[in-house]
Amino acid sequence: MAIPPANGVSSGPRKLNIGVVGIGRMGQRHALNILHRVPRANLLCVCSPAKSDLEWADQHLKPYGVQIYATFEEMIETPGLEAVVIASATALHTKHTIESLERGIHVLCEKPVTTDLDELAMVLAKAESRPDVKVMVGFTRRFDDDYQYARKKVEAGDIGTPIVIRSQGCETLDKSGFFVQYAKVSGGIFVDTTIHDIDLTLSFFGDDIQPKALWATGTAAMHKELEEFHDADNAVGVVEFWGGKIAYYYHSRTAVHGYDNVTEIYGTNGKLSINAVPRKNRVEISDVHGVRHEALPSWIDRYSGAFVTELNEFTAAVLDNTELPMKLSTALTSLRIALALQESLVTGKKIEFDEKGNRITPEKAS
């Protein structure tokens, strides 16, 4: 059976022509999802400067008629291109987002758009100047079935008013040293990983809520080399928001049992727990060790379905010209909190903000 070309021409329902910028680990996942699991989208083109990525694309995408480029500049000129998923190196996210915006091309950008607040504010201003173009940041956990179900419960008032959130992300111990090398550019544990928990907090407390004060601490328990980058492999952060709500975050990169992401939402009339006991599936193993179950090995496995939902919701918002499922401004709030937590991790000092989210505590000396 012949494989239909991905050229945007179809006699069926209208599809959104999407290009993927960067086809490394995340870009490949997005490309395959668009190709096979997003019915209203058409994978038109991809790009990457890496030879290995291009070889992968030749094998997995070219048979479907997907156009393959070595540069963003070439890909962005593809006739019929309407939207891009940006999964390039973080240092290029702002450039690729702004250039796409200026051409009227809709954007779904992997988080973070940038680790610089002023740069992200510039992206936000550019997006506001183009209300005809949709821009969304890929905070994938918002699109997980369990978190979406919990959000509906909160919105329905099932636990009253949410007042405290405790969220943790414990990643499987990686002995390869990847996290140590990545710490050079990641922005640190709070910016790289806890920012997902921060975004979830905003989704439950309200996207417009602002931090009042925060503090963090941590340790490099297993990866001592992280100390060189003023980072940690186990860290705790506490955020007080204006209005009295509180968030407690714990993140670890040393879990030996598998990926362990748990969120608890305490309300005035009850509590919600998401993934309280991490499970790979519903199978229980009974052996000499007792009765147990396995955990998933990584966040990619845990949120595989959320990546698909994210793409489908973005595609629908563009095609139907409806509101995106999250505000771009929340990415700015999340980054502001994450950067401040990372700073507090280093200095040990409490950082305070005014009611508009502007920092009161003087910036640390560079």
C-alpha positions as CSV (number, residue, x, y, z in Angstrom):
1,M,0.0,0.0,0.0
2,A,1.4,3.4,-1.0
3,I,2.3,5.9,1.6
4,P,0.5,9.2,1.0
5,P,2.8,12.2,0.6
6,A,2.9,14.8,3.4
7,N,2.4,17.8,1.0
8,G,-0.7,19.4,2.7
9,V,-3.0,18.4,-0.3
10,S,-6.0,16.4,0.8
11,S,-9.5,15.8,-0.3
12,G,-10.5,15.2,3.3
13,P,-10.9,17.6,6.3
14,R,-8.6,20.6,6.6
15,K,-5.3,19.8,8.2
16,L,-2.7,22.0,9.8
17,N,0.7,21.9,8.1
18,I,3.3,21.7,10.8
19,G,7.1,21.7,10.7
20,V,9.4,20.4,13.5
21,V,12.5,22.5,14.3
22,G,15.1,20.2,15.8
23,I,14.8,16.4,15.5
24,G,16.8,15.2,18.4
25,R,15.2,13.1,21.2
26,M,12.2,15.4,21.7
27,G,11.8,16.5,18.1
28,Q,11.7,12.9,16.9
29,R,8.9,12.2,19.4
30,H,7.0,15.2,18.2
31,A,7.5,14.4,14.5
32,L,6.3,10.8,14.9
33,N,3.3,11.9,17.0
34,I,2.2,14.4,14.4
35,L,2.7,11.9,11.7
36,H,0.7,9.1,13.3
37,R,-1.3,10.4,16.3
38,V,-2.6,13.9,15.4
39,P,-5.4,13.4,12.9
40,R,-5.9,17.1,12.1
41,A,-2.2,17.8,11.5
42,N,0.1,17.1,8.6
43,L,3.8,16.8,9.1
44,L,5.1,19.0,6.3
45,C,8.8,19.4,7.1
46,V,11.6,19.1,9.6
47,C,15.1,20.5,10.1
48,S,18.3,19.7,12.0
49,P,21.9,20.6,11.6
50,A,23.0,17.2,13.0
51,K,23.9,14.5,10.5
52,S,22.6,11.7,12.7
53,D,19.2,13.5,13.0
54,L,19.0,13.9,9.2
55,E,19.8,10.2,8.7
56,W,17.1,9.3,11.1
57,A,14.6,11.6,9.2
58,D,15.6,10.0,5.9
59,Q,14.7,6.6,7.3
60,H,11.6,7.4,9.3
61,L,10.0,10.5,7.7
62,K,11.1,10.8,4.1
63,P,9.0,7.7,3.0
64,Y,5.9,9.8,4.1
65,G,6.9,12.7,1.9
66,V,8.1,14.9,4.7
67,Q,10.5,17.6,3.5
68,I,13.9,17.5,5.3
69,Y,16.2,20.5,5.7
70,A,19.6,21.1,7.4
71,T,18.7,24.6,8.5
72,F,15.8,26.5,10.1
73,E,16.2,29.2,7.5
74,E,15.6,26.8,4.7
75,M,12.7,25.1,6.4
76,I,10.8,28.3,7.3
77,E,10.5,29.0,3.6
78,T,8.6,25.8,2.9
79,P,5.4,26.7,0.9
80,G,2.2,26.0,2.9
81,L,4.0,25.9,6.3
82,E,1.5,27.1,9.0
83,A,2.9,26.1,12.4
84,V,6.1,24.9,13.9
85,V,7.0,22.8,16.9
86,I,10.3,24.1,18.2
87,A,12.5,21.4,19.8
88,S,15.9,22.9,18.9
89,A,18.6,23.7,21.4
90,T,17.3,26.0,24.2
91,A,19.7,28.8,23.2
92,L,17.9,29.0,19.8
93,H,14.3,28.9,21.1
94,T,13.8,32.6,21.2
95,K,15.3,33.2,17.8
96,H,13.2,30.5,16.2
97,T,10.0,31.6,18.0
98,I,10.4,35.3,17.0
99,E,11.3,34.6,13.4
100,S,8.3,32.3,13.1
101,L,6.0,34.9,14.7
102,E,7.2,37.6,12.3
103,R,6.2,35.3,9.4
104,G,2.7,34.7,10.9
105,I,3.5,31.0,11.7
106,H,2.0,29.6,14.9
107,V,4.4,28.2,17.5
108,L,4.4,25.4,20.0
109,C,7.8,25.7,21.7
110,E,9.4,23.2,24.1
111,K,10.1,24.6,27.5
112,P,11.9,26.7,28.4
113,V,11.6,29.3,25.6
114,T,14.7,30.8,27.4
115,T,16.3,30.9,30.8
116,D,16.4,34.7,30.7
117,L,13.5,36.7,32.0
118,D,14.1,39.8,29.8
119,E,14.3,37.6,26.7
120,L,11.1,35.8,27.6
121,A,9.4,39.2,28.2
122,M,10.5,40.2,24.7
123,V,8.9,37.1,23.2
124,L,5.7,37.8,25.1
125,A,5.6,41.4,23.8
126,K,6.2,40.2,20.3
127,A,3.4,37.6,20.6
128,E,1.0,40.3,22.0
129,S,1.8,42.4,18.9
130,R,0.6,39.5,16.7
131,P,-2.8,38.5,18.1
132,D,-3.4,36.6,14.9
133,V,-0.6,34.2,15.7
134,K,-0.8,31.6,18.5
135,V,2.2,30.8,20.7
136,M,2.2,28.1,23.3
137,V,4.9,26.7,25.6
138,G,5.1,22.9,26.0
139,F,4.4,22.4,29.7
140,T,3.4,18.8,29.0
141,R,2.1,17.8,32.4
142,R,-1.0,20.1,32.0
143,F,-2.1,17.7,29.2
144,D,-1.8,14.5,31.2
145,D,-5.1,12.7,31.7
146,D,-4.7,12.4,35.4
147,Y,-3.8,16.1,35.9
148,Q,-6.7,17.2,33.6
149,Y,-9.1,15.1,35.6
150,A,-7.8,16.5,38.9
151,R,-8.2,20.1,37.5
152,K,-11.8,19.4,36.7
153,K,-12.3,18.2,40.3
154,V,-10.8,21.4,41.6
155,E,-12.8,23.6,39.2
156,A,-16.0,21.8,40.3
157,G,-15.2,22.6,43.9
158,D,-14.9,19.0,45.0
159,I,-12.1,19.8,47.6
160,G,-13.2,23.3,48.3
161,T,-10.6,26.0,47.8
162,P,-7.1,24.7,47.1
163,I,-4.6,26.1,49.6
164,V,-1.5,23.9,49.6
165,I,0.2,22.0,46.8
166,R,3.0,19.5,47.3
167,S,4.6,18.3,44.1
168,Q,7.7,16.1,43.6
169,G,9.6,14.8,40.6
170,C,12.1,12.1,41.4
171,E,14.1,11.0,38.3
172,T,15.8,7.7,37.9
173,L,19.5,7.8,38.9
174,D,21.5,8.3,35.7
175,K,25.1,7.1,36.2
176,S,26.1,8.3,32.7
177,G,26.8,11.8,33.9
178,F,24.3,13.4,31.5
179,F,22.8,15.7,34.1
180,V,26.2,17.0,35.2
181,Q,27.1,18.0,31.7
182,Y,23.7,19.4,31.0
183,A,23.9,21.6,34.1
184,K,26.2,23.9,32.2
185,V,23.3,25.1,30.1
186,S,20.1,23.9,31.8
187,G,19.8,26.8,34.3
188,G,19.8,24.3,37.2
189,I,17.4,21.8,38.8
190,F,14.6,24.3,39.5
191,V,14.7,25.8,36.0
192,D,15.2,22.6,34.2
193,T,12.8,20.3,36.0
194,T,10.8,21.8,38.9
195,I,9.5,24.4,36.5
196,H,7.0,21.7,35.4
197,D,5.7,21.5,39.0
198,I,5.5,25.3,39.2
199,D,3.4,25.4,36.0
200,L,1.1,22.8,37.5
201,T,0.7,25.0,40.6
202,L,-0.4,27.9,38.4
203,S,-2.8,25.7,36.6
204,F,-4.5,24.7,39.9
205,F,-4.2,27.9,41.9
206,G,-4.9,30.2,38.9
207,D,-2.7,31.3,36.0
208,D,-2.7,34.9,37.3
209,I,-1.5,34.2,40.9
210,Q,1.8,35.7,41.9
211,P,4.6,34.7,44.3
212,K,5.0,36.6,47.6
213,A,8.1,34.9,49.0
214,L,10.2,31.8,48.4
215,W,13.2,29.9,49.7
216,A,15.1,26.8,48.6
217,T,17.8,24.4,49.7
218,G,19.5,21.3,48.3
219,T,22.4,19.0,48.1
220,A,24.6,17.2,45.6
221,A,24.3,13.8,47.2
222,M,25.3,11.5,44.3
223,H,26.7,13.9,41.7
224,K,29.3,16.0,43.6
225,E,30.4,17.5,40.3
226,L,27.2,19.6,40.2
227,E,28.6,21.8,43.0
228,E,30.9,23.3,40.3
229,F,27.7,24.7,38.6
230,H,26.1,25.7,41.9
231,D,23.5,23.0,41.3
232,A,22.0,20.0,43.3
233,D,20.7,16.5,42.6
234,N,18.2,16.8,45.5
235,A,16.4,20.1,46.1
236,V,13.5,21.5,48.1
237,G,11.7,24.8,47.4
238,V,8.8,26.5,49.2
239,V,6.7,29.3,47.7
240,E,4.2,31.5,49.4
241,F,1.7,33.1,47.0
242,W,-0.3,36.3,47.5
243,G,-3.6,35.3,48.9
244,G,-2.2,32.8,51.3
245,K,-1.7,29.7,49.1
246,I,1.5,27.7,49.5
247,A,3.5,25.3,47.3
248,Y,6.2,22.8,48.4
249,Y,8.5,21.3,45.8
250,Y,10.9,18.4,46.0
251,H,13.0,17.3,43.1
252,S,15.6,14.5,42.9
253,R,17.8,13.0,40.2
254,T,18.8,10.0,42.4
255,A,15.8,7.7,42.6
256,V,16.8,4.1,42.3
257,H,13.2,2.7,41.9
258,G,12.2,4.5,38.8
259,Y,10.5,7.8,37.9
260,D,8.4,9.0,40.8
261,N,6.2,12.1,40.1
262,V,3.6,12.8,42.8
263,T,1.3,15.8,43.3
264,E,-1.0,16.4,46.3
265,I,-3.5,19.3,46.4
266,Y,-4.9,20.1,49.8
267,G,-8.2,22.1,49.8
268,T,-10.5,23.4,52.5
269,N,-12.9,20.4,52.0
270,G,-10.5,17.6,50.9
271,K,-7.4,16.5,49.1
272,L,-6.4,15.2,45.7
273,S,-3.4,12.9,45.1
274,I,-2.1,12.3,41.6
275,N,0.1,9.3,41.1
276,A,0.6,8.8,44.9
277,V,2.0,5.3,44.3
278,P,3.9,5.4,41.0
279,R,3.0,2.4,38.9
280,K,4.2,1.1,35.5
281,N,0.9,-0.8,35.2
282,R,-1.6,-2.7,37.3
283,V,0.5,-5.8,37.6
284,E,1.6,-6.9,41.0
285,I,4.7,-9.2,41.4
286,S,4.8,-11.7,44.3
287,D,8.2,-13.2,44.9
288,V,10.8,-13.7,47.6
289,H,10.9,-9.9,48.0
290,G,7.2,-9.7,48.9
291,V,4.3,-8.2,46.9
292,R,5.3,-5.3,44.7
293,H,4.8,-3.5,41.5
294,E,7.2,-1.8,39.0
295,A,7.6,2.0,38.3
296,L,8.1,3.6,34.9
297,P,11.8,4.3,34.1
298,S,11.4,7.9,33.0
299,W,9.3,11.0,32.5
300,I,9.1,10.3,28.8
301,D,7.3,7.0,29.5
302,R,5.1,8.6,32.2
303,Y,3.9,11.4,29.9
304,S,3.9,9.8,26.5
305,G,0.1,10.3,26.1
306,A,0.3,13.9,27.3
307,F,2.7,14.8,24.4
308,V,0.0,13.6,22.0
309,T,-2.8,15.5,23.8
310,E,-0.7,18.7,23.8
311,L,-0.2,18.5,20.0
312,N,-3.9,17.7,19.4
313,E,-5.1,20.7,21.5
314,F,-2.6,23.1,19.9
315,T,-3.7,21.9,16.5
316,A,-7.4,22.3,17.3
317,A,-6.8,25.8,18.7
318,V,-5.1,27.0,15.5
319,L,-7.5,25.3,13.1
320,D,-10.7,26.4,15.0
321,N,-9.2,29.8,16.0
322,T,-10.0,29.2,19.7
323,E,-8.1,30.1,22.8
324,L,-5.0,28.1,23.6
325,P,-5.3,25.8,26.7
326,M,-2.8,28.0,28.6
327,K,-1.6,31.6,28.7
328,L,1.8,32.5,27.4
329,S,2.2,34.9,30.4
330,T,2.2,31.9,32.8
331,A,5.5,30.8,31.3
332,L,7.0,34.1,32.5
333,T,5.6,33.6,36.0
334,S,6.9,30.1,36.1
335,L,10.4,31.1,35.0
336,R,10.5,34.0,37.5
337,I,9.8,31.6,40.3
338,A,12.2,28.9,39.0
339,L,15.1,31.4,38.6
340,A,14.5,32.8,42.1
341,L,14.4,29.3,43.6
342,Q,17.6,28.5,41.9
343,E,19.2,31.6,43.3
344,S,17.9,30.9,46.8
345,L,19.4,27.4,46.4
346,V,22.8,29.0,46.0
347,T,22.5,31.9,48.5
348,G,20.2,30.3,51.1
349,K,18.2,33.6,51.3
350,K,14.5,34.2,51.2
351,I,13.4,36.2,48.1
352,E,10.3,38.4,48.2
353,F,8.0,39.9,45.5
354,D,5.3,42.6,45.4
355,E,1.6,41.8,44.5
356,K,2.4,42.2,40.8
357,G,5.1,39.6,40.9
358,N,7.9,42.1,40.8
359,R,10.9,41.3,42.8
360,I,11.5,43.2,46.0
361,T,14.7,41.5,47.3
362,P,17.7,43.0,45.6
363,E,19.3,40.9,42.9
364,K,22.4,38.9,44.0
365,A,25.7,40.4,43.0
366,S,27.0,38.8,39.8
